[in-house]
Amino acid sequence: MSATDDGVVAPPLVALGVAVLAISTSAILVRWSDAPNVVKALYRVTFTVVALAPLVDGGDRASLRRVGRRDGLVAVAAGVALAVHFVVWFESLDHTTVAASVTIVQAQPVFVAAGAWVLLGERVSRRGAVGIGIALLGMVALSFGPTLLAAVDPTATPDAPVAGAQYGNALALLGAVAVAAYYLAGRSLRRRLGVLPYVTVVYTACALVLLAVAVARGHELLSYPPHEWALFAAMALGPGVLGHTVVNWALGHLESHVVSVSLLGEPVGSTLLAVVLLSEVPTAGTLLGGTVVLAGIYVTASARPQ
C-alpha cells in the first residue's frame, strides 16, 4: 500500500467493525498474561511492527523517506501517547473489572471531539453530538450500573469486586486521554501518509518508549515461558494488526469522532468475552448499559459533521 493508495478492499465502516471485534480481545489477553504490563505492551507493539514489515513495499519506503521533520515529530508524539495509553490501561486491568476498565478507557470521544474541533477544524453535527452523549451515558451505566443496582437492591448480585477499583478506573481514564491524543495525531498524519508508513513510524516510536521504560524499571525482557510469548503474539496479531492498524487505515477514510465513538463497541465485546473466559458475569444494569452504548455508536456513525 502506497501513501496515495491504501488498496481499499472493504468499506471503511465494515473494516472498522472488524477492528472493533479484534480490539475486544485485548483485555482478555492482557489478563491471561502474568508478565509485567510494560513488557506486555512492548512485545504487543514490537510484534505488530514485525508482522507488518513484509507488507511494506517500495512506495511505502519512498513515502517514509519523504516524511518531513514536522510530520516525524507528530508521529513520534503519537507513539509516545500510545505508549502511555498501553502502560496505564494495562495497569488498570489489575485493579478493576474488564467491563469498567475497557468502558472507561473509551471515554476518549469527549477529548477527540473537542480536539478535532480545535485542532483539525472538524465540527460535530447535532446528531453526532447526540450519539456521543448516548454512548457516554451507556458507558457510565456499563461501568457503574452494577454498583448502583446493588445500592438500591441489596439482594442483587454485582460483578465480582476488585481491590483498588477507584485507582484502576482513574488509570483507565488517563488511558482514554492518551489514546485521544494518539487518534488526533493519527487523523492529521493519515491525510498525508499511507497506513503502513504511518504505523511504522508511530509503532516504532511507541516500542522504543516502552523499551526504555521496561529497562528503567529493571524488568526481565527475555526469560518468559512459551505461553507468554504466544500471548504476546496474539496481542500483536489480533488487537494490534487486525485492530489498531485497521483503525489507523479507517482514520484516513472516516471522521475522527466517528472512528473513536465506534470503538465504544469494545466494552461490549470485551464484557461478553469476560463472561465466557474470565467468569465475570455482568448484571442486568451492565447489559442495559451495553445496549445504550451500541445505540450511541449507531447514531454517531450515521451522522455527518456540519
Secondary structure in CASP SS format (residue, H / E / C, confidence):
PFRMAT SS
TARGET T0000
AUTHOR 0000-0000-0000
METHOD secondary structure of the structure
MODEL  1
M C 1.00
S C 1.00
A C 1.00
T C 1.00
D C 1.00
D C 1.00
G C 1.00
V C 1.00
V C 1.00
A C 1.00
P C 1.00
P H 1.00
L H 1.00
V H 1.00
A H 1.00
L H 1.00
G H 1.00
V H 1.00
A H 1.00
V H 1.00
L H 1.00
A H 1.00
I H 1.00
S C 1.00
T C 1.00
S H 1.00
A H 1.00
I H 1.00
L H 1.00
V H 1.00
R H 1.00
W H 1.00
S C 1.00
D C 1.00
A C 1.00
P C 1.00
N H 1.00
V H 1.00
V H 1.00
K H 1.00
A H 1.00
L H 1.00
Y H 1.00
R H 1.00
V H 1.00
T H 1.00
F H 1.00
T H 1.00
V H 1.00
V H 1.00
A H 1.00
L H 1.00
A H 1.00
P H 1.00
L H 1.00
V C 1.00
D C 1.00
G H 1.00
G H 1.00
D H 1.00
R H 1.00
A H 1.00
S H 1.00
L H 1.00
R H 1.00
R C 1.00
V C 1.00
G C 1.00
R H 1.00
R H 1.00
D H 1.00
G H 1.00
L H 1.00
V H 1.00
A H 1.00
V H 1.00
A H 1.00
A H 1.00
G H 1.00
V H 1.00
A H 1.00
L H 1.00
A H 1.00
V H 1.00
H H 1.00
F H 1.00
V H 1.00
V H 1.00
W H 1.00
F H 1.00
E H 1.00
S H 1.00
L C 1.00
D C 1.00
H C 1.00
T C 1.00
T C 1.00
V H 1.00
A H 1.00
A H 1.00
S H 1.00
V H 1.00
T H 1.00
I H 1.00
V H 1.00
Q C 1.00
A C 1.00
Q H 1.00
P H 1.00
V H 1.00
F H 1.00
V H 1.00
A H 1.00
A H 1.00
G H 1.00
A H 1.00
W H 1.00
V H 1.00
L H 1.00
L C 1.00
G C 1.00
E C 1.00
R C 1.00
V C 1.00
S C 1.00
R H 1.00
R H 1.00
G H 1.00
A H 1.00
V H 1.00
G H 1.00
I H 1.00
G H 1.00
I H 1.00
A H 1.00
L H 1.00
L H 1.00
G H 1.00
M H 1.00
V H 1.00
A H 1.00
L H 1.00
S H 1.00
F H 1.00
G H 1.00
P H 1.00
T H 1.00
L H 1.00
L H 1.00
A H 1.00
A H 1.00
V H 1.00
D C 1.00
P C 1.00
T C 1.00
A C 1.00
T C 1.00
P C 1.00
D C 1.00
A C 1.00
P C 1.00
V C 1.00
A C 1.00
G C 1.00
A H 1.00
Q H 1.00
Y H 1.00
G H 1.00
N H 1.00
A H 1.00
L H 1.00
A H 1.00
L H 1.00
L H 1.00
G H 1.00
A H 1.00
V H 1.00
A H 1.00
V H 1.00
A H 1.00
A H 1.00
Y H 1.00
Y H 1.00
L H 1.00
A H 1.00
G H 1.00
R H 1.00
S H 1.00
L H 1.00
R C 1.00
R C 1.00
R C 1.00
L C 1.00
G C 1.00
V H 1.00
L H 1.00
P H 1.00
Y H 1.00
V H 1.00
T H 1.00
V H 1.00
V H 1.00
Y H 1.00
T H 1.00
A H 1.00
C H 1.00
A H 1.00
L H 1.00
V H 1.00
L H 1.00
L H 1.00
A H 1.00
V H 1.00
A H 1.00
V H 1.00
A H 1.00
R C 1.00
G C 1.00
H C 1.00
E C 1.00
L C 1.00
L C 1.00
S C 1.00
Y C 1.00
P C 1.00
P H 1.00
H H 1.00
E H 1.00
W H 1.00
A H 1.00
L H 1.00
F H 1.00
A H 1.00
A H 1.00
M H 1.00
A H 1.00
L H 1.00
G H 1.00
P H 1.00
G H 1.00
V H 1.00
L H 1.00
G H 1.00
H H 1.00
T H 1.00
V H 1.00
V H 1.00
N H 1.00
W H 1.00
A H 1.00
L H 1.00
G C 1.00
H C 1.00
L C 1.00
E C 1.00
S H 1.00
H H 1.00
V H 1.00
V H 1.00
S H 1.00
V H 1.00
S H 1.00
L C 1.00
L C 1.00
G H 1.00
E H 1.00
P H 1.00
V H 1.00
G H 1.00
S H 1.00
T H 1.00
L H 1.00
L H 1.00
A H 1.00
V H 1.00
V H 1.00
L H 1.00
L C 1.00
S C 1.00
E C 1.00
V C 1.00
P C 1.00
T C 1.00
A H 1.00
G H 1.00
T H 1.00
L H 1.00
L H 1.00
G H 1.00
G H 1.00
T H 1.00
V H 1.00
V H 1.00
L H 1.00
A H 1.00
G H 1.00
I H 1.00
Y H 1.00
V H 1.00
T H 1.00
A H 1.00
S C 1.00
A C 1.00
R C 1.00
P C 1.00
Q C 1.00
END
